[in-house]
């Protein structure tokens, strides 16, 4: 690692605060370059996959197989004129596209790409991720409020309501992982999965809740209510153009890739490999899992229709929240009984299916209304 090389080289030569500053800047630059490169790759992959799913080619002109299309798009957007509307709060308006990029970068900071390969290997990694995720509402509100536009403000309010609503089941879905592993440290969660099996198998209900809630927070179809073009003309970033808008665009893909890396760490064993694949470098195995999860996000976008805002909010509060609470109680009982992994998987999987099916049936039964129709014969013609 570069940071370890800096520490070994300058230890005893430079002050400790300067060494800490150098390692911090090096790590931040590395995470930034990695995030931007992943965002460019993610844009190309999504456009290609959706093109194939819709029986068309996708990008195929700029570079071999269209590989340079994201770079061409970036150059085009940067060259566009950035128009600042009249009456905006210029400081907040300009800061929002920069601030919105921070949570995604901070998420990468605690994700272990390989054994000991995390920029911040803190003991409260899960709490750090939760706290960072909660910061996402601030730049959204800043952009909507500072734009001096009613539609932007309404879009920001809807986005904040959606984000806060789905943040609750997302956080609760992680409680079961912490209970089972007995640690908030991201690396400890990976090591637990290497020894006992992936949390995707041990807690499939928690994995499903986390994926759906994360998709809503990422503004991905079918939960892309934040950018309801038919109602809000793009939502909270309606008044942004040029380079400022490109930051919002790039941040969305960076967030998706960061969450994919987070799901890979929390539910797919991170860098862990099986006995056959142990010759594959850990970081390559981890990145392969992350890109596979990103393709799942693309798959849902290409196949599912967008929900209404009332359906989306009801799904969070009436469906995901109760299921996440039941999942916590279930995992607590299983941990207290200290059952083997195969028993935990069987019990959790069966109850997950029963709970989802039963709760969905209950909600549909309560929401249905019995309509009494009376057929009235037309009066005889006079």
C-alpha positions, 0 to 999 in steps of 0.5 A: 500500500502507498500509505504504508510506504509513506509511513515506512519512508518518512517515519522519524524524518517528518512530523507525525501530523505531516505524515498523517496529512500525506497519507490522508491526501493520498488515500482521498485522491486514490478513492476519488480516481477509483470512484470516477473511473468506476462511474465511467465504466458503470455508465457504459455498462448500463447503456450497453446492458439496457440496449441489449435488453431493449434489442438495440446496440447501445454505444457503438461508435466512439472507440471499440464497442463504444468504450470511449462514449462516456469520455465523449459525453463527459467532454461534451457536458463540460463544454456546455454553458453553465447557466445560473438562473436569476435569484438563486442563492449563489453560494448554496447553489454552487456548493450543492453539486460538490457536497452531494459527491462526498457521501459516495466517496466516504462510503468507499473509504471504509469498504475493505477491498482486500484483507487490510485494504481499507482506507479507514479500518475503523471499529464502527464501520457499519455506523460510519456507513449509516451516518454517511448515508444520512448526509445525502439529504442535505445537498438535495435540500440545498439544490432544491431550495437554492434554485429559486424554483417551485418545482425544484423545491417540491422535487427536493421535498419529495426526494427527502421524504423518500430518502428518510423513509427508506433509510429506516428499514435500510438501517434496521436490516443491518442490525441482524448482521451486527447481532450475528457477527458481534461487531460493527467492523466491516472487516469482521463482518467479512471474516464472519462470512468466510467462516460461516457463510454469506449473510445473503444465505443466512439472512435473505430477508435482510438482504432483500430489504437492504437492496430495495431500500438502497435502490430507493435511496439511489433513485433507481427505477422502479423507485426513481420518484426524485426525477419524475419528469412528468410531474417535476421536470427532473426534480431538485436539479432542474435548474442545473446545467453544464458541469454542475449537472454532470456532477449530479449525473456522475454522483448517481452512478458513483453512489450505485457502485458504492452501494454495490460494493457495500452489498458485496461486503455485507452480504456476499462475503466481500473479498472472501473466496471459496476453496476453488477460487482462492488463487484469484486475487482478493481485490479482483474477486471483490470487484467482480462481485461489485460489478455483478451487483451493479448489473442487477441494479441495471436489470431492475431498471430495464424491467420494472415500471416506476411506482407512484409516490403514494405506493412508494411511501406506503411500501416503505412504512407498511411493508419494509419497516414491519418486516425489518423489525420482525427480522431483527427479532428472528435473528436475535432468537437464532443467535441466542439459541446458537443454532448451526448455520444451515439451520439458520439459513433454513429457518430464515429463508422459510420465514422470509417467504412466509412473511413476505407472502403473508404480509403482502396478502394482508395489505392487499386484503385491507386495501381492497374494497368490495364494490357493490354493483347494481345493474339497472335495466334501461327504461323501455323506449316510449 
